[in-house]
Amino acid sequence: MTATPGRIAAKYHQDFGHGLKVESVEKGSNTAKSGLLVGDIIIKVDGKPTALKKEETAALVGKLAGNPVSLVVKRDGHQTAFNVILDPA
């Protein structure tokens, strides 16, 4: 059995200078169950800043589906940290 790369099952765009603003989260995904919400701004993945999409991509290199990653998001002006179980890429 081959290991499947993991991903955060959401669409987002760069909110320049702030992070990655979540536009949608896939219904029923591990990401949705973990609590990521539309409007959240992802500012860190596993402790690494994610002001740019390429930084989020780099933070997920080698991470497998089913494994957790820690996220720090800005939500309603406050930072919130939680774990997300990665979905299959």
PyMOL commands that set and color helices and strands:
alter all, ss='L'
color gray80, all
select helices_A, chain A and resi 30-34+53-60
alter helices_A, ss='H'
color red, helices_A
select strands_A, chain A and resi 6-7+10-15+19-25+41-45+48-49+68-75+78-85+87-88
alter strands_A, ss='S'
color yellow, strands_A
deselect
rebuild
show_as cartoon
